[in-house]
Each structure stands twice: as structure tokens, then as C-alpha cells.
């Protein structure tokens, strides 16, 4: 092999290695979520994952933080998950104020 081909193979191998690592991390997150949640809550989480990847990541990070801080007693229910979703997606109501001269 010549040098450019070796460099290309190196880049390819590094990229594949990086992707494999990300897939393994994602699998670990899903296994943890399945362990911490009821089936209904887990299904809702997977629906969020399909529809909004960024929100899913925020939600997973929040759930992991809660689990690490022992703030989850029992399994997380669908209602509790919806509450977390509402907290993450809520935006302050815009207020309009008029100043009179």
C-alpha cells in the first residue's frame, strides 16, 4: 500500500471506531432508561427520540443525573416523564408592557 491509502484507511478506522463507541454509549443509555422506567414511559421516551433527537438527549441527561443523585424512587412513570418533558420544553410567556409618556 502507498502512503495516501494508509492514511485513508487510518481515517476510516478511526471514524468507525468513534461511531462504534457512540453506538455503545447510546445502547448503555437505553438499557439504563429501560431499567429506570415503566414500559409506557420508555415507549414515550423512544417516541421523543424519533421525533426530536436534541430533546431526547436533554431528557436522557436529566434522567441520568436524577438517577445518579438518587432522586428517582421506584420506576419513572409516564406521567413523571411527561412532567420532565414539560419542564424542558416550557417557555416563559412573553409579556408586553406599554410605557406611557
Secondary structure, DSSP 4 states (H G I P E B T S, - for coil): --HHHHHHHHHHHHHHHHHHHHHHHHHHHHHHHHHHB-HHHHHHHHHHHHH-HHHHHHHHHHHHHHHHTT---SPBPHHHHHHHHHHHH--PPP-------
